[in-house]
């Protein structure tokens, strides 16, 4: 039997990268997957791939920074699935890279914190009723080594991921008391669209060959599927004895 058979999984940032890979693997393990992302083109493509392979998926176009959009999205989800067994908060952006603190634009700070940190708060807020209705549920917050073990190319990104990491302690005392298992997952260097864009920006800022830098990064960085395998394991009963923060490649 598949490890996530008939469980409902809600994944933000589910169009591409780690979120997209997690959506496909969770569906392959039998989950009913709801993909949330502002990227409609890639979101619908991921939904189609899942369905083509016999999985169950529904894409929801939503901006995780917008409370009313998220409220409406979770209301739609509840029309078919009252319980949420797995929540993956993977939506993220990286703005303000390679800026000193005196050059960091306030708009870049706000955009990064609003998506990465506020988006995680809003998502868990509106998912909470469905998580509480499940006998057991798993919340997987995607943070990063940045802001937890070290710095980042972006002050804003590091601060946002540190904030996501800190959310787990309150969530554990709140939702954990009603049966949720909460983990923060901190990927390292992974070849996501976000990371490859960051590599390109870094190469450009140093006057290096952007195409060569991105090609090199694709060779050296980890595959998002590797992190998705960790997430799928944690979402399943096999991960029931794991606790706390998990660091990956």
LINBEL-V484711 format. One record per pair of residues at least 12 apart in sequence whose ideal C-beta (glycine too) atoms are under 6 Angstrom apart, sorted by the first residue. I is the first residue (numbers start at 1). J is the second residue. D is the distance in whole Angstrom. If there is no record, write none. Layout:
BEGIN
i:I j:J d:D
i:I j:J d:D
END
This chain:
BEGIN
i:2 j:29 d:5
i:2 j:30 d:3
i:3 j:29 d:5
i:3 j:236 d:4
i:4 j:26 d:6
i:4 j:29 d:4
i:4 j:30 d:5
i:4 j:31 d:4
i:4 j:236 d:6
i:5 j:30 d:4
i:7 j:31 d:5
i:7 j:85 d:4
i:8 j:32 d:5
i:8 j:81 d:4
i:8 j:83 d:6
i:8 j:84 d:5
i:8 j:85 d:5
i:9 j:26 d:5
i:9 j:31 d:4
i:9 j:33 d:5
i:9 j:86 d:4
i:10 j:34 d:5
i:10 j:84 d:6
i:10 j:87 d:5
i:11 j:23 d:5
i:11 j:35 d:6
i:11 j:88 d:4
i:12 j:36 d:5
i:12 j:64 d:6
i:12 j:89 d:5
i:12 j:90 d:6
i:12 j:91 d:4
i:12 j:123 d:5
i:13 j:37 d:6
i:13 j:90 d:4
i:13 j:91 d:4
i:14 j:35 d:3
i:14 j:36 d:6
i:14 j:37 d:5
i:15 j:37 d:4
i:15 j:39 d:4
i:15 j:42 d:4
i:15 j:43 d:4
i:15 j:46 d:6
i:16 j:42 d:5
i:16 j:193 d:5
i:17 j:192 d:4
i:17 j:193 d:6
i:17 j:224 d:5
i:18 j:90 d:5
i:18 j:224 d:5
i:18 j:227 d:5
i:19 j:90 d:3
i:20 j:46 d:5
i:21 j:224 d:4
i:21 j:225 d:5
i:21 j:228 d:4
i:22 j:88 d:6
i:22 j:228 d:4
i:22 j:231 d:5
i:23 j:35 d:5
i:23 j:46 d:6
i:24 j:50 d:6
i:25 j:228 d:5
i:25 j:232 d:5
i:26 j:232 d:6
i:27 j:50 d:4
i:27 j:55 d:3
i:27 j:57 d:6
i:29 j:232 d:6
i:32 j:56 d:5
i:33 j:57 d:4
i:34 j:58 d:5
i:34 j:77 d:5
i:35 j:47 d:6
i:35 j:59 d:5
i:36 j:60 d:5
i:36 j:62 d:5
i:38 j:63 d:5
i:40 j:61 d:5
i:43 j:59 d:4
i:44 j:59 d:5
i:47 j:59 d:4
i:60 j:73 d:5
i:64 j:91 d:5
i:64 j:119 d:3
i:64 j:123 d:6
i:65 j:114 d:5
i:65 j:115 d:6
i:65 j:119 d:6
i:67 j:122 d:5
i:70 j:122 d:5
i:70 j:126 d:5
i:71 j:126 d:6
i:74 j:126 d:4
i:82 j:133 d:6
i:83 j:130 d:6
i:83 j:133 d:5
i:83 j:134 d:4
i:84 j:127 d:6
i:84 j:130 d:3
i:84 j:131 d:5
i:85 j:134 d:5
i:85 j:137 d:5
i:86 j:138 d:5
i:86 j:235 d:4
i:87 j:127 d:5
i:87 j:139 d:5
i:88 j:140 d:5
i:89 j:120 d:5
i:89 j:123 d:5
i:89 j:141 d:5
i:90 j:142 d:5
i:91 j:119 d:5
i:92 j:116 d:5
i:93 j:112 d:6
i:93 j:115 d:5
i:94 j:154 d:5
i:94 j:157 d:5
i:94 j:194 d:6
i:94 j:198 d:6
i:95 j:108 d:4
i:95 j:111 d:5
i:95 j:112 d:5
i:96 j:108 d:3
i:96 j:154 d:5
i:96 j:156 d:5
i:97 j:153 d:4
i:97 j:154 d:5
i:97 j:198 d:6
i:97 j:201 d:5
i:98 j:153 d:6
i:98 j:205 d:5
i:104 j:155 d:6
i:108 j:156 d:6
i:109 j:156 d:5
i:112 j:156 d:4
i:112 j:157 d:6
i:112 j:160 d:5
i:113 j:160 d:5
i:116 j:160 d:4
i:117 j:160 d:5
i:117 j:163 d:4
i:120 j:164 d:5
i:131 j:175 d:6
i:131 j:180 d:5
i:132 j:178 d:5
i:136 j:179 d:5
i:137 j:180 d:5
i:138 j:181 d:5
i:138 j:235 d:5
i:139 j:180 d:6
i:139 j:182 d:5
i:140 j:183 d:5
i:140 j:185 d:6
i:140 j:231 d:6
i:140 j:234 d:6
i:141 j:164 d:5
i:141 j:184 d:5
i:142 j:185 d:6
i:143 j:161 d:5
i:143 j:164 d:4
i:143 j:165 d:5
i:143 j:184 d:5
i:143 j:186 d:5
i:144 j:161 d:4
i:144 j:186 d:6
i:145 j:186 d:5
i:145 j:188 d:5
i:146 j:158 d:5
i:146 j:161 d:5
i:147 j:161 d:4
i:147 j:162 d:3
i:148 j:165 d:5
i:148 j:186 d:5
i:165 j:184 d:5
i:168 j:182 d:5
i:168 j:184 d:5
i:183 j:234 d:6
i:183 j:246 d:6
i:184 j:245 d:5
i:185 j:246 d:5
i:186 j:247 d:5
i:187 j:227 d:5
i:187 j:248 d:5
i:188 j:249 d:5
i:189 j:221 d:5
i:190 j:221 d:6
i:190 j:222 d:5
i:190 j:224 d:6
i:190 j:227 d:6
i:191 j:218 d:5
i:191 j:221 d:4
i:192 j:224 d:6
i:196 j:214 d:6
i:196 j:217 d:6
i:199 j:213 d:5
i:199 j:214 d:6
i:199 j:217 d:4
i:200 j:214 d:5
i:222 j:249 d:4
i:227 j:248 d:5
i:230 j:248 d:6
END
